[in-house]
């Protein structure tokens, strides 16, 4: 979502006749798109501020703007470090910030009121896509879930869904331009509730309906989506994925913990048994599906036994990939009031345990692909290797003298590693 926001910001700057500087030292304007979800991102902005101050001692033209998913606490910290601190939903008014002092009050901590209408307006901005073959298409913004550890409802506000007509139109234009991969974005895409105009009548449609509609668009392209919440991953959505033409057999379904008490403390609204049942249904209807998950280790109060339940879940589910994060408190969240009572040493130990299990199961699954053929979308070239992702979102490396960037290619897998595959090129698809 942050990448998608940056693409919209770039589009606005293009219209204002700004040109991309070769580096920060030659810039007249620096706009920072920050995400308060992680403290590490906030720390990086503090580092940038020091660099800006050094540049401003030798150059007088440099303007600095901070935008993005910004917590009120972080906004107050940076209010005097940037010329402007702008809510991402106000980014459409960027020209006014740059041209006059009409919004000068924002600099002094007066935060503009937010409304659903303005959130929709911000998503209306036609982006300047950073890739020529893979595009991010937000279908909604905001979140209503209030997970105990997460700041998104405080930085992006409540859920607002884009009208289906806008989403479909954007995707059709992308396909006409030759885009091969479409990512549908939302903090919880499952809870999408958009409007659809049929013969001058407006009806509400959910995510499964939207997904099926997009899947029926003709063309040679893939559909991926993120993120989904286990609490409302419906049978209807599973059926939509199973009857796919363009939907790839890959899903990131964040479990966060394998213990019911921890899940309740996290305010996740599902049990481990419910999560397992969803995975069982997915694998039954989509046998070739690849599954990844997100995990928080060392959540306040998590005992060693409760962590062992998470490790057991890893053994049983056998994820293809997992994004494992050590818990750290975030201001304004419910979990901030809880004692961070798992030591950093113990968090690192638990991280190593899960990583070891993940490497074992991921390698087992990847070895099963050796000798098989797969379609790969090539994303980049590093050293002698072309690198891309296959339908299951697994990294595949191949060697070829051809220019394969942004192309679908057919590959035979020759070697398996835990988090990557190697193969030989058969042909372009």
N, C-alpha and C positions, 0 to 999 in steps of 0.2 A: 504493500500500500504506500509506503514511503517513496519507493521508486516511481510509482504511478503519480503521486503528488508532485514529485520533482519534474516529471514530464509535462505536467500542466503549468508549472511555474516557468519552465523553459519556453513553452508556447507563448505565454504572456510577454516574456522578455523579448522574444523574436518580434512580436507585434510592436513593441516599443522601440524597435530598431537597435537593440543591444546585440553585440556579437560576442561569442564565447572567447574569453581571454586564453592565451596559451598557458598561463599559470597565474596563481594568486598574486604574484608580485607585480604583474602588469594590469591588474584589474582596476576599474573605476567603481565597480559595484560587486560586492560579495554577498550572496544570499545563502544562508545556512538553513537547511531543512533538517530539523532535529526531532528525535523521538525520545520522549521522556520515559518510555516503557522500561528502558535499561539504564542503569546508572553509568555504565561504561560510555554510552553515547553522550550523556550530559558531561562527563569528564573530558571527552574529546573536544566538546565545544569550549570548555574552559581553556583548554590548550590553544584553540584557534584565537580566542580573544586576546591572549598575550601576543600572538603573532600580528593581529590587526593593529594593536597599539604601537608596535615597533614600526609597522609600515606607515601609520598615520603621523609619526614624528618626522618622516622624510617626504611624505606626499600628502597634499591637502584635498585631493579629489575623491579619495576612497570613501564610499558609503557602505554601511553594513546593515543587513536586515536579517532577523531571526524569525523563522516560521516553523510550522510543523505541529506535531503532537506535543504540546507544551503544558506541563503541570503548572498550576498557579504558583506553587513554591518556586519552580525553576524560572518562571516568567519574572518574578520579582528579583531573583538573583541576577538576571541578565538585562534588566530594564535599562541600566545605565552603561552597559557594555556595548550595546548596539544602537544605531541611529533609530531603528524602529524594531519593535517586537509585534508581529502580526499573527493573528489567529489564521490557521490554514484556510478556514472558511471565508476569510476576508481577502484572500489572495487575488480575487478578481479585481479588487480596488487598488492593486499595486501601483498603477500609474499615478493615482492621486497621492499615494505616499511619497513617490519619487518627485512629483512635480510641485507640490505645495505642502503647506502645513495644516491642512484641514483636519488631519487625523493626529496632530501633534499630541493630543491628550493621551493617546495610547502609550506614548513614551513615558508618561508620568504615572502609569499604572492604572489608568481608567480603562477597564476592559469592556469592549462593546458587547451588547446583548446578542445572544445567538438565537436563531430561529430555523425551523425546518426548511423554510423557503430559501434561506441563504445557503444551507448545506446543499440543497439541490442545485442551486446556482453555481456553486463551486465545482460540482461534478459535471456541470454543463460545458466546462472549458474543454475545447478540443486539444488533446495533448500533442506534444512534439515527441513522438515515440523514440526511445533511445536505441531500439533495435529495429532492423528492417525485416525481421522474420518472426519475432516473438513479441507479443503485445500483452500488456496488463490492462484489463478492462474492469474497473470497479462496478459492482452491481449494487453496492450499498456502502454506507459508512456508519460508524458508531457502534455501540454495543449496549445491550440491556441486561447482560448476565451478572455483572458485578462479582466476578471471581475474587476471592479475598486478597489475592496477590497482585491484581492487575489494575493499571491506571487508565486503560483505554476508555472506559465510560466517563472518566473525568477530563480526558484530553480531546476525545472526539464526540462526546455527548451520546445521546440516545440513538438507536437505530433509525436510519432513514434510507429507504430503498429507492433506486432510480426507476423511472418508468420503463417498462419492458421495451417499448417502442424505441427509446433512445439507445438501449443496450444492443438490440437487434440491429439497428441502423449502423452503429459503430462497428459491430462485428462484420456485417456484410461488406462495408467499405474496406475493412482490413483484408478480408478474403479476396476481394477484387484486386487489391494491391499486391497479392501474393504472399500474405502472411501465413506461416505454417503452424503457429502455436498461439492459442488464445488462453490466457489465464483469467478466470473469473475470480474477482477479489471481494472479500468481505470479512469482517471480524468473525462472523458466523453466517456463512452463506445459507445454511439450512433455514434460517429465520427470515429469508428474503420474502417480502410481500409487496409486489409491485402492481402497477396498473397496466391493463392491456385494453386497447380500443378495438372493438370488433363491431363493424357496421354502426359506428357512432354510439355504441354502448360501451361503457367502461366496466371492466370486471377485474377482480383481484386474482392474481396468480401467485403460486408459491415457487420455490426453487426447483422442484422436480419438473414442474410445467415449463419453466423458463429453460431448463437444461434440455428438455426434449425438443423445444422449439429451435434452440440453437443447433442441436444435433441434426436437425432436418435440413439445415441450410446446405446446399450443394457446394462441393469444393474438396480440395485436398488439404486438410488441416486437422490439427489435434485440439481437443478441449481439455483443459485441466482447471481445477478450482481449489481454492484455499481461503479460509480455513473452515472446518466443520466441527461442530460441538457434538459429543456423543449423546447428550441428553435428548436431542431431537433429530437424530439421524433415522429417518423414517423408512419403512418398507417401500413406500412409493418412490423414494429417492434411489434405493438399491435397485429397483426394477428399471428405473430410467437409466442408470449406469449400465445395467446388464444388457439392455437392448440397444447398445451403442452402435453408432456409425463412426463417430469422431471422438467420443469420450475415451480417454486413455485409462487403462486398468491400473491406476495409481491413486492412492488416497493417503493423506495425512490426517490421522484422527487422534488428537492429543488426549492421552489418558491421564497424564500428570502424576498419578500415583496408583499403586496397586493395592491400596488399603482403604477400606470403606470409611473408617474414622477420619483419616487424613482427607479423603475426598469431601466429606461433610464439612470439615474445618475449612477447606478451600472454597466451599459453596459451589460445588460442581453439579449437584442435582442428578447424579446417576450412581449406580453401584458397580463394583467390579464385575458382578454377574451379568448386569445389563450390558456392559461394555463387551464382555466375552460373547454374549449372545449376538450382538451386532456384528462382530467379526465373523462368527460362525455363519450368519446369513450371507454376508458379503462373499465369503470364500465358497459357499455353496453355489451362489448364482454367478459369481465371477471368479472361476478357478485360477485364472492367471493374474489375479490382482496382486499388486505390490503394496505393502503397508508400512508407513512410517508413523512415528508418534512423537509427542513432546513429553518430557518428564521434568519435574521439579524435585530435586533431592534436598533433604535437610529442611523441609518446611517446619515452621515452629511446632514443637511437640512431637515430631516424628521420631518414634522409638526405633531401636535396632530391629525389633520384631516386625514393626510396620514396614520398614525398609525391605526386610526379607520377603515380605508379601509382594512388593514391587519386583524384586529379583525373580521370584517365582512366576509372576505374570510374564516377565520377559522370556523365561524358559518355555512357557506354555504357548504364548502367542507367536513367538519366533518372528520378530519384526525384521523387515528388510533394512530399515534405517531408524534411528532415534536421535532426537535432538535433546541432549541431556544438559540441564541447567542447574547450577547450585543456587539455592534460594538466597536472596538478599532483600532486605526491607525496602519498600517504596513508599514515599510520603503520600498520605491521603488515603491509602488503602486500609481495609479492615485488618489485614495481617500485620500492619505496622504496629498495632496495639498489642500484638502477641510477642512474647519473649523469643528472640532469635537464639534458641538454646542448643542448637547443634553446632559444634565447633567447626571451623573451616577445615581442620585436619580430618574430622570425621566425614564432612561433606566430600572432600577429595577422595577418601577411601571408598565411599559409596559410589562415587562417579566411576572409579576404576572397576568396581565390581560389575556395574551395568555395562560398561564399555566392553569388558571381556566377554560377557554373555552375548552382547550384540555382535561383536566380531565373529564369534563362533557361528551363530545362527545365520548371519548375513553371508558368510563364506559358504556354508552348507547350501543355501538357496542359490547362490551364484554358480556354484559348481554344477548344479543341475542344468544350467544353461549352456555349458560347454558343448560344442558341436551343433547347437541349434542356431537358427537364423532369426534375426530381429531387425526391425526398422529403427534407424537412429536419425535424429535431427542434429546436425553438426552445428555447434555453438561457437567454437573457437579453435585456434591452432596454437599449441605450445610445443616449442622445440620441434621435434619431428612428427609429433602426433596431432591428428585431428581429434577433437574431443566433443562428444555430444551426449544426449540423453536418449534412451530408448523409450518405448511406450510406457514401461514400468518405472520410468524416471531413474533408471540406473545409469551411471556414468560409463560410457564406452569409449575406448581409445583405439584408433586405427591409423595406419600409415598409408598415405597416398600422395602421388605427385599432382593430382587434380586439385582444383580449387573447389572445396566442398562446403564452404561456409554458407549456412542458412538453407542447406538442402537436406531432403530425406534421402538416406542411403540404406541399402540392404547389406547387412553385415553377418558374417558367420563368426560366432564366438569361439575363440581358441584358448583363452586363459581366464581364470577367475581369481579375483582377490576379494577381500571382505567388502570393500566399498567401491570397487571398479571392475570393469571387464575389459579384456582386449579381444580384438577380432580382426578379420580380414575383409576387405571390401569386395562385395559381390557385384553390385551395380547401383546406380542411382535409381531412385524410385520415381 
